[in-house]
Amino acid sequence: MAPTFLAIVLALVAAHAAPDLARWRDFGWLQAATQRWMGPAHERSSSYRLAALVLLLVVACALLQMALARVLFGLPGFVFAVLVLYYCWGPRDLDADVDGVLKAPDGERRLAAAQALRPDPALQTLPLESAALVEATFASALSRWFGVLFWFVVLGPAGALGYRLVQLLARHAALRPLMGDAQNEVLERTARLLDWAPAHLVALTLALVSDFDAVIGTWRDYHAAPGRGVFTLDLGFLAVLARAGVNADVEAGDGYAQDVADPLAELADARRVLRRVLVAWLAVLALAAVLIVTH
């Protein structure tokens, strides 16, 4: 656990200290590989080829990690883990995208900057409204931060890579047209399945770092509705909880009520809340690493 925690810290420090390196998170090769692997358009109706492609890449990553872990006391394997996590993080910088909205000089450029917050695929314009901005920011944080972090902790570099590949194939606007409707449906369900555990952990952490009663009450009401249960792939609860948690946080403010209808105030607070969630995750991992080392 200690090497995993250290790898996460190093990847996050690199992402924060050298944001320009994010341009190396280029998955353009995936589009070419998918087109070649899937064959002619009339042969792309089967999901088995796509599953085989993802599995092949994940297994190759796992085997490489295992081989490197046996060399020079595992140092090459550790470096490989940091590089894979950094590569799968994002790919866009969420903090930079939020800053682009908050620091835009006028409404037109602010609206244009807000579109970068949309999770893929971007099907419609994201309005400059509090609820829409908060929901999009949390959805992007789940995909860019917490999903890849969760699977890295569970399965190592192979888990992070597998999560990112499924997310891109399921939701990237340039990759979805390469598959048929049946394949896109399977990919979307797989992406939701991979998001299920991290989304619930984000919800639990959100309750701890913001208004506990507001978040838990909203979570309970959402899942009590017909057709909505904890063990379904309906992840819409995260958007509802995000609004509840951020609204409660903004209203608490600095000792006085603030306008929860102010999109910029809500967006800024959504980022603060997400950072607190991330810090809480890191604190738990650090504690787990200490307990494992000491025992």
C-alpha atoms as a printed R data frame, in Angstrom:
    type eleno elety resid chain resno       x      y       z
1   ATOM     1    CA   MET     A     1   0.000  0.000   0.000
2   ATOM     2    CA   ALA     A     2   2.874  2.381   0.749
3   ATOM     3    CA   PRO     A     3   4.280  2.227  -2.825
4   ATOM     4    CA   THR     A     4   0.762  2.732  -4.174
5   ATOM     5    CA   PHE     A     5   0.217  5.791  -2.010
6   ATOM     6    CA   LEU     A     6   3.618  7.226  -2.937
7   ATOM     7    CA   ALA     A     7   2.930  6.643  -6.641
8   ATOM     8    CA   ILE     A     8  -0.370  8.513  -6.333
9   ATOM     9    CA   VAL     A     9   1.271 11.435  -4.545
10  ATOM    10    CA   LEU     A    10   4.034 11.680  -7.147
11  ATOM    11    CA   ALA     A    11   1.540 11.565 -10.023
12  ATOM    12    CA   LEU     A    12  -0.581 14.295  -8.426
13  ATOM    13    CA   VAL     A    13   2.450 16.468  -7.709
14  ATOM    14    CA   ALA     A    14   3.604 16.086 -11.313
15  ATOM    15    CA   ALA     A    15   0.134 16.991 -12.598
16  ATOM    16    CA   HIS     A    16   0.064 20.104 -10.405
17  ATOM    17    CA   ALA     A    17   3.684 21.207 -10.817
18  ATOM    18    CA   ALA     A    18   4.001 20.587 -14.556
19  ATOM    19    CA   PRO     A    19   0.588 21.083 -16.162
20  ATOM    20    CA   ASP     A    20   2.172 21.440 -19.602
21  ATOM    21    CA   LEU     A    21   3.058 17.749 -19.517
22  ATOM    22    CA   ALA     A    22  -0.645 16.969 -19.860
23  ATOM    23    CA   ARG     A    23  -0.215 17.208 -23.631
24  ATOM    24    CA   TRP     A    24   1.514 13.808 -23.456
25  ATOM    25    CA   ARG     A    25  -1.769 12.232 -22.389
26  ATOM    26    CA   ASP     A    26  -2.554 11.535 -26.006
27  ATOM    27    CA   PHE     A    27  -4.863  8.588 -26.753
28  ATOM    28    CA   GLY     A    28  -4.960  9.222 -30.477
29  ATOM    29    CA   TRP     A    29  -3.373  5.796 -30.983
30  ATOM    30    CA   LEU     A    30  -6.509  4.190 -29.536
31  ATOM    31    CA   GLN     A    31  -8.656  5.373 -32.422
32  ATOM    32    CA   ALA     A    32  -6.250  3.943 -35.007
33  ATOM    33    CA   ALA     A    33  -5.866  0.695 -33.062
34  ATOM    34    CA   THR     A    34  -9.637  0.316 -32.713
35  ATOM    35    CA   GLN     A    35 -10.243  0.875 -36.408
36  ATOM    36    CA   ARG     A    36  -7.585 -1.656 -37.369
37  ATOM    37    CA   TRP     A    37  -8.586 -4.234 -34.773
38  ATOM    38    CA   MET     A    38 -12.316 -4.047 -35.481
39  ATOM    39    CA   GLY     A    39 -11.870 -4.509 -39.208
40  ATOM    40    CA   PRO     A    40 -14.294 -3.302 -41.918
41  ATOM    41    CA   ALA     A    41 -17.414 -1.416 -40.859
42  ATOM    42    CA   HIS     A    42 -19.726 -4.326 -41.675
43  ATOM    43    CA   GLU     A    43 -17.801 -6.539 -39.234
44  ATOM    44    CA   ARG     A    44 -18.055 -4.208 -36.258
45  ATOM    45    CA   SER     A    45 -21.292 -5.529 -34.838
46  ATOM    46    CA   SER     A    46 -19.585 -8.009 -32.482
47  ATOM    47    CA   SER     A    47 -18.547 -6.921 -29.007
48  ATOM    48    CA   TYR     A    48 -16.066 -9.775 -28.631
49  ATOM    49    CA   ARG     A    49 -13.374 -8.132 -30.745
50  ATOM    50    CA   LEU     A    50 -13.616 -4.939 -28.722
51  ATOM    51    CA   ALA     A    51 -13.495 -6.819 -25.417
52  ATOM    52    CA   ALA     A    52 -10.477 -8.745 -26.690
53  ATOM    53    CA   LEU     A    53  -8.704 -5.497 -27.613
54  ATOM    54    CA   VAL     A    54  -9.221 -3.956 -24.165
55  ATOM    55    CA   LEU     A    55  -8.308 -7.198 -22.423
56  ATOM    56    CA   LEU     A    56  -5.147 -7.556 -24.505
57  ATOM    57    CA   LEU     A    57  -3.952 -4.062 -23.615
58  ATOM    58    CA   VAL     A    58  -4.761 -4.494 -19.919
59  ATOM    59    CA   VAL     A    59  -3.072 -7.895 -19.709
60  ATOM    60    CA   ALA     A    60   0.000 -6.547 -21.511
61  ATOM    61    CA   CYS     A    61   0.190 -3.710 -18.988
62  ATOM    62    CA   ALA     A    62  -0.166 -6.138 -16.070
63  ATOM    63    CA   LEU     A    63   2.532 -8.453 -17.421
64  ATOM    64    CA   LEU     A    64   4.916 -5.570 -17.978
65  ATOM    65    CA   GLN     A    65   4.274 -4.318 -14.459
66  ATOM    66    CA   MET     A    66   4.975 -7.771 -13.020
67  ATOM    67    CA   ALA     A    67   8.188 -8.095 -15.020
68  ATOM    68    CA   LEU     A    68   9.472 -4.663 -14.003
69  ATOM    69    CA   ALA     A    69   8.625 -5.318 -10.355
70  ATOM    70    CA   ARG     A    70  11.251 -8.080 -10.333
71  ATOM    71    CA   VAL     A    71  14.095 -5.815 -11.487
72  ATOM    72    CA   LEU     A    72  16.280 -3.567  -9.277
73  ATOM    73    CA   PHE     A    73  14.191 -4.063  -6.144
74  ATOM    74    CA   GLY     A    74  11.029 -3.077  -7.992
75  ATOM    75    CA   LEU     A    75  12.134  0.477  -8.788
76  ATOM    76    CA   PRO     A    76  11.375  0.211 -12.545
77  ATOM    77    CA   GLY     A    77   7.944 -1.183 -11.698
78  ATOM    78    CA   PHE     A    78   7.293  1.719  -9.351
79  ATOM    79    CA   VAL     A    79   8.310  4.261 -11.992
80  ATOM    80    CA   PHE     A    80   6.104  2.479 -14.518
81  ATOM    81    CA   ALA     A    81   3.146  2.673 -12.118
82  ATOM    82    CA   VAL     A    82   3.627  6.431 -11.653
83  ATOM    83    CA   LEU     A    83   3.843  6.986 -15.407
84  ATOM    84    CA   VAL     A    84   0.730  4.929 -16.149
85  ATOM    85    CA   LEU     A    85  -1.287  6.681 -13.443
86  ATOM    86    CA   TYR     A    86  -0.198 10.089 -14.705
87  ATOM    87    CA   TYR     A    87  -1.018  9.079 -18.277
88  ATOM    88    CA   CYS     A    88  -4.502  7.882 -17.335
89  ATOM    89    CA   TRP     A    89  -5.238 10.882 -15.095
90  ATOM    90    CA   GLY     A    90  -7.508 13.407 -16.756
91  ATOM    91    CA   PRO     A    91  -6.800 13.423 -19.667
92  ATOM    92    CA   ARG     A    92  -7.747 17.130 -19.355
93  ATOM    93    CA   ASP     A    93  -6.788 19.144 -16.268
94  ATOM    94    CA   LEU     A    94  -9.997 19.750 -14.316
95  ATOM    95    CA   ASP     A    95  -8.520 22.597 -12.276
96  ATOM    96    CA   ALA     A    96  -7.434 24.383 -15.449
97  ATOM    97    CA   ASP     A    97 -10.883 23.921 -16.988
98  ATOM    98    CA   VAL     A    98 -12.563 25.367 -13.891
99  ATOM    99    CA   ASP     A    99 -10.127 28.294 -13.872
100 ATOM   100    CA   GLY     A   100 -10.933 28.902 -17.511
101 ATOM   101    CA   VAL     A   101 -14.559 29.531 -16.576
102 ATOM   102    CA   LEU     A   102 -13.901 31.520 -13.411
103 ATOM   103    CA   LYS     A   103 -11.280 33.779 -15.012
104 ATOM   104    CA   ALA     A   104 -12.983 34.362 -18.356
105 ATOM   105    CA   PRO     A   105 -13.248 38.111 -19.044
106 ATOM   106    CA   ASP     A   106 -16.775 38.087 -20.451
107 ATOM   107    CA   GLY     A   107 -19.888 35.969 -20.708
108 ATOM   108    CA   GLU     A   108 -19.259 34.713 -24.218
109 ATOM   109    CA   ARG     A   109 -15.792 33.394 -23.440
110 ATOM   110    CA   ARG     A   110 -17.027 32.068 -20.102
111 ATOM   111    CA   LEU     A   111 -19.688 30.023 -21.892
112 ATOM   112    CA   ALA     A   112 -17.090 28.699 -24.346
113 ATOM   113    CA   ALA     A   113 -14.743 27.755 -21.507
114 ATOM   114    CA   ALA     A   114 -17.533 25.974 -19.650
115 ATOM   115    CA   GLN     A   115 -17.876 23.435 -22.463
116 ATOM   116    CA   ALA     A   116 -14.570 21.864 -21.406
117 ATOM   117    CA   LEU     A   117 -16.255 20.762 -18.172
118 ATOM   118    CA   ARG     A   118 -18.687 18.484 -19.993
119 ATOM   119    CA   PRO     A   119 -18.033 14.772 -19.642
120 ATOM   120    CA   ASP     A   120 -17.710 13.018 -22.988
121 ATOM   121    CA   PRO     A   121 -19.550 12.721 -25.232
122 ATOM   122    CA   ALA     A   122 -20.528 16.373 -25.373
123 ATOM   123    CA   LEU     A   123 -24.011 16.092 -26.823
124 ATOM   124    CA   GLN     A   124 -25.320 19.557 -26.047
125 ATOM   125    CA   THR     A   125 -24.177 22.962 -24.893
126 ATOM   126    CA   LEU     A   126 -23.570 23.265 -21.166
127 ATOM   127    CA   PRO     A   127 -25.466 26.327 -19.914
128 ATOM   128    CA   LEU     A   128 -23.981 28.788 -17.435
129 ATOM   129    CA   GLU     A   129 -26.313 27.677 -14.674
130 ATOM   130    CA   SER     A   130 -25.382 26.637 -11.166
131 ATOM   131    CA   ALA     A   131 -26.875 23.148 -11.251
132 ATOM   132    CA   ALA     A   132 -25.494 22.317 -14.701
133 ATOM   133    CA   LEU     A   133 -21.973 23.473 -13.844
134 ATOM   134    CA   VAL     A   134 -21.880 21.595 -10.540
135 ATOM   135    CA   GLU     A   135 -23.194 18.378 -12.085
136 ATOM   136    CA   ALA     A   136 -20.745 18.531 -15.001
137 ATOM   137    CA   THR     A   137 -17.807 19.234 -12.694
138 ATOM   138    CA   PHE     A   138 -18.605 16.289 -10.440
139 ATOM   139    CA   ALA     A   139 -19.168 13.968 -13.414
140 ATOM   140    CA   SER     A   140 -15.836 15.022 -14.886
141 ATOM   141    CA   ALA     A   141 -14.099 14.620 -11.519
142 ATOM   142    CA   LEU     A   142 -15.433 11.062 -11.276
143 ATOM   143    CA   SER     A   143 -14.017 10.219 -14.701
144 ATOM   144    CA   ARG     A   144 -10.794 12.227 -14.518
145 ATOM   145    CA   TRP     A   145  -9.845 11.706 -10.867
146 ATOM   146    CA   PHE     A   146 -11.723  9.285  -8.707
147 ATOM   147    CA   GLY     A   147 -12.478  6.465 -11.122
148 ATOM   148    CA   VAL     A   148  -8.900  6.067 -12.276
149 ATOM   149    CA   LEU     A   149  -7.631  6.495  -8.704
150 ATOM   150    CA   PHE     A   150  -9.968  3.799  -7.373
151 ATOM   151    CA   TRP     A   151  -8.999  1.224  -9.986
152 ATOM   152    CA   PHE     A   152  -5.315  2.052  -9.624
153 ATOM   153    CA   VAL     A   153  -5.538  1.254  -5.920
154 ATOM   154    CA   VAL     A   154  -7.502 -1.951  -6.569
155 ATOM   155    CA   LEU     A   155  -5.664 -3.367  -9.597
156 ATOM   156    CA   GLY     A   156  -2.557 -1.228 -10.041
157 ATOM   157    CA   PRO     A   157  -1.511  0.293 -13.391
158 ATOM   158    CA   ALA     A   158  -3.556 -2.287 -15.320
159 ATOM   159    CA   GLY     A   159  -6.692 -1.183 -13.475
160 ATOM   160    CA   ALA     A   160  -6.057  2.488 -14.224
161 ATOM   161    CA   LEU     A   161  -5.408  1.759 -17.899
162 ATOM   162    CA   GLY     A   162  -8.442 -0.490 -18.219
163 ATOM   163    CA   TYR     A   163 -10.689  2.128 -16.665
164 ATOM   164    CA   ARG     A   164  -9.407  4.870 -18.956
165 ATOM   165    CA   LEU     A   165  -9.726  2.720 -22.095
166 ATOM   166    CA   VAL     A   166 -13.333  1.783 -21.312
167 ATOM   167    CA   GLN     A   167 -14.233  5.384 -20.515
168 ATOM   168    CA   LEU     A   168 -12.752  6.631 -23.781
169 ATOM   169    CA   LEU     A   169 -14.308  3.912 -25.920
170 ATOM   170    CA   ALA     A   170 -17.694  4.413 -24.290
171 ATOM   171    CA   ARG     A   171 -17.874  8.194 -24.211
172 ATOM   172    CA   HIS     A   172 -15.326  9.837 -26.491
173 ATOM   173    CA   ALA     A   173 -17.058 11.546 -29.398
174 ATOM   174    CA   ALA     A   174 -14.385 10.419 -31.888
175 ATOM   175    CA   LEU     A   175 -14.473  6.763 -30.811
176 ATOM   176    CA   ARG     A   176 -18.186  6.052 -30.438
177 ATOM   177    CA   PRO     A   177 -18.862  6.141 -34.216
178 ATOM   178    CA   LEU     A   178 -16.347  3.330 -34.718
179 ATOM   179    CA   MET     A   179 -18.717  0.853 -33.051
180 ATOM   180    CA   GLY     A   180 -22.271 -0.225 -33.630
181 ATOM   181    CA   ASP     A   181 -25.212  0.532 -31.361
182 ATOM   182    CA   ALA     A   182 -24.946 -2.809 -29.560
183 ATOM   183    CA   GLN     A   183 -21.266 -2.272 -28.824
184 ATOM   184    CA   ASN     A   184 -21.857  1.274 -27.602
185 ATOM   185    CA   GLU     A   185 -24.556  0.002 -25.262
186 ATOM   186    CA   VAL     A   186 -22.240 -2.674 -23.846
187 ATOM   187    CA   LEU     A   187 -19.463 -0.123 -23.422
188 ATOM   188    CA   GLU     A   188 -21.750  2.339 -21.655
189 ATOM   189    CA   ARG     A   189 -22.944 -0.333 -19.239
190 ATOM   190    CA   THR     A   190 -19.344 -1.394 -18.596
191 ATOM   191    CA   ALA     A   191 -18.323  2.213 -17.990
192 ATOM   192    CA   ARG     A   192 -21.176  2.624 -15.521
193 ATOM   193    CA   LEU     A   193 -20.206 -0.618 -13.809
194 ATOM   194    CA   LEU     A   194 -16.634  0.621 -13.377
195 ATOM   195    CA   ASP     A   195 -17.959  3.945 -12.067
196 ATOM   196    CA   TRP     A   196 -20.366  2.376  -9.579
197 ATOM   197    CA   ALA     A   197 -17.981  1.816  -6.667
198 ATOM   198    CA   PRO     A   198 -15.986  5.073  -6.979
199 ATOM   199    CA   ALA     A   199 -19.209  7.069  -7.398
200 ATOM   200    CA   HIS     A   200 -20.599  5.684  -4.149
201 ATOM   201    CA   LEU     A   201 -17.316  6.309  -2.364
202 ATOM   202    CA   VAL     A   202 -17.337  9.896  -3.624
203 ATOM   203    CA   ALA     A   203 -20.902 10.251  -2.309
204 ATOM   204    CA   LEU     A   204 -19.913  8.902   1.104
205 ATOM   205    CA   THR     A   205 -16.873 11.163   1.287
206 ATOM   206    CA   LEU     A   206 -18.958 14.128   0.153
207 ATOM   207    CA   ALA     A   207 -21.221 13.597   3.145
208 ATOM   208    CA   LEU     A   208 -18.193 13.655   5.435
209 ATOM   209    CA   VAL     A   209 -16.555 16.782   4.002
210 ATOM   210    CA   SER     A   210 -19.682 18.900   3.448
211 ATOM   211    CA   ASP     A   211 -23.140 18.920   5.037
212 ATOM   212    CA   PHE     A   212 -23.680 15.352   6.243
213 ATOM   213    CA   ASP     A   213 -27.413 15.642   6.864
214 ATOM   214    CA   ALA     A   214 -28.126 17.301   3.521
215 ATOM   215    CA   VAL     A   215 -26.145 14.746   1.516
216 ATOM   216    CA   ILE     A   216 -27.344 11.636   3.346
217 ATOM   217    CA   GLY     A   217 -30.951 12.827   3.302
218 ATOM   218    CA   THR     A   218 -30.782 13.494  -0.422
219 ATOM   219    CA   TRP     A   219 -29.097 10.134  -1.037
220 ATOM   220    CA   ARG     A   220 -31.819  8.325   0.912
221 ATOM   221    CA   ASP     A   221 -34.639 10.131  -0.903
222 ATOM   222    CA   TYR     A   222 -33.097  9.475  -4.313
223 ATOM   223    CA   HIS     A   223 -32.713  5.731  -3.826
224 ATOM   224    CA   ALA     A   224 -36.147  5.420  -2.235
225 ATOM   225    CA   ALA     A   225 -37.799  6.363  -5.537
226 ATOM   226    CA   PRO     A   226 -39.239  3.496  -7.631
227 ATOM   227    CA   GLY     A   227 -36.682  1.870  -9.909
228 ATOM   228    CA   ARG     A   228 -33.748  3.398  -8.091
229 ATOM   229    CA   GLY     A   229 -31.733  1.197  -5.822
230 ATOM   230    CA   VAL     A   230 -28.226  1.185  -4.488
231 ATOM   231    CA   PHE     A   231 -27.380 -1.897  -6.540
232 ATOM   232    CA   THR     A   232 -28.408 -0.516  -9.911
233 ATOM   233    CA   LEU     A   233 -26.264  1.175 -12.537
234 ATOM   234    CA   ASP     A   234 -28.228  4.405 -12.159
235 ATOM   235    CA   LEU     A   235 -25.509  6.873 -11.181
236 ATOM   236    CA   GLY     A   236 -27.735  9.932 -11.359
237 ATOM   237    CA   PHE     A   237 -27.570 10.175  -7.582
238 ATOM   238    CA   LEU     A   238 -24.118 11.759  -7.810
239 ATOM   239    CA   ALA     A   239 -25.460 14.823  -9.629
240 ATOM   240    CA   VAL     A   240 -28.255 15.230  -7.070
241 ATOM   241    CA   LEU     A   241 -25.887 14.816  -4.136
242 ATOM   242    CA   ALA     A   242 -23.400 17.211  -5.701
243 ATOM   243    CA   ARG     A   243 -26.035 19.957  -5.863
244 ATOM   244    CA   ALA     A   244 -27.167 19.265  -2.304
245 ATOM   245    CA   GLY     A   245 -23.650 19.222  -0.884
246 ATOM   246    CA   VAL     A   246 -22.415 22.287  -2.764
247 ATOM   247    CA   ASN     A   247 -25.585 24.281  -2.046
248 ATOM   248    CA   ALA     A   248 -25.254 23.542   1.669
249 ATOM   249    CA   ASP     A   249 -21.572 24.453   1.553
250 ATOM   250    CA   VAL     A   250 -22.195 27.743  -0.254
251 ATOM   251    CA   GLU     A   251 -25.003 28.690   2.122
252 ATOM   252    CA   ALA     A   252 -22.708 28.015   5.080
253 ATOM   253    CA   GLY     A   253 -20.156 30.346   3.488
254 ATOM   254    CA   ASP     A   254 -18.117 32.434   5.886
255 ATOM   255    CA   GLY     A   255 -20.865 32.795   8.407
256 ATOM   256    CA   TYR     A   256 -23.459 34.368   6.140
257 ATOM   257    CA   ALA     A   257 -25.741 33.065   3.412
258 ATOM   258    CA   GLN     A   258 -24.606 33.293  -0.183
259 ATOM   259    CA   ASP     A   259 -26.651 33.118  -3.363
260 ATOM   260    CA   VAL     A   260 -26.725 29.490  -4.531
261 ATOM   261    CA   ALA     A   261 -27.984 30.743  -7.903
262 ATOM   262    CA   ASP     A   262 -24.616 32.361  -8.632
263 ATOM   263    CA   PRO     A   263 -23.001 29.946 -11.142
264 ATOM   264    CA   LEU     A   264 -19.440 31.096 -10.467
265 ATOM   265    CA   ALA     A   265 -19.802 30.820  -6.690
266 ATOM   266    CA   GLU     A   266 -21.261 27.337  -7.063
267 ATOM   267    CA   LEU     A   267 -18.543 26.261  -9.500
268 ATOM   268    CA   ALA     A   268 -15.755 27.553  -7.267
269 ATOM   269    CA   ASP     A   269 -17.247 25.794  -4.260
270 ATOM   270    CA   ALA     A   270 -17.743 22.571  -6.254
271 ATOM   271    CA   ARG     A   271 -14.016 22.532  -6.903
272 ATOM   272    CA   ARG     A   272 -13.253 23.201  -3.228
273 ATOM   273    CA   VAL     A   273 -15.533 20.354  -2.180
274 ATOM   274    CA   LEU     A   274 -13.988 17.983  -4.734
275 ATOM   275    CA   ARG     A   275 -10.522 18.871  -3.486
276 ATOM   276    CA   ARG     A   276 -11.618 18.053   0.048
277 ATOM   277    CA   VAL     A   277 -12.960 14.714  -1.181
278 ATOM   278    CA   LEU     A   278  -9.636 13.988  -2.887
279 ATOM   279    CA   VAL     A   279  -7.670 14.928   0.236
280 ATOM   280    CA   ALA     A   280  -9.915 12.660   2.307
281 ATOM   281    CA   TRP     A   281  -9.214  9.754  -0.047
282 ATOM   282    CA   LEU     A   282  -5.489 10.401   0.216
283 ATOM   283    CA   ALA     A   283  -5.714 10.579   4.000
284 ATOM   284    CA   VAL     A   284  -7.413  7.165   4.130
285 ATOM   285    CA   LEU     A   285  -4.774  5.680   1.824
286 ATOM   286    CA   ALA     A   286  -2.001  7.188   3.924
287 ATOM   287    CA   LEU     A   287  -3.512  5.747   7.082
288 ATOM   288    CA   ALA     A   288  -3.863  2.348   5.451
289 ATOM   289    CA   ALA     A   289  -0.222  2.487   4.310
290 ATOM   290    CA   VAL     A   290   0.964  3.374   7.823
291 ATOM   291    CA   LEU     A   291  -1.077  0.578   9.404
292 ATOM   292    CA   ILE     A   292   0.260 -1.983   6.933
293 ATOM   293    CA   VAL     A   293   3.872 -0.865   7.417
294 ATOM   294    CA   THR     A   294   3.630 -0.854  11.204
295 ATOM   295    CA   HIS     A   295   2.048 -4.305  11.316
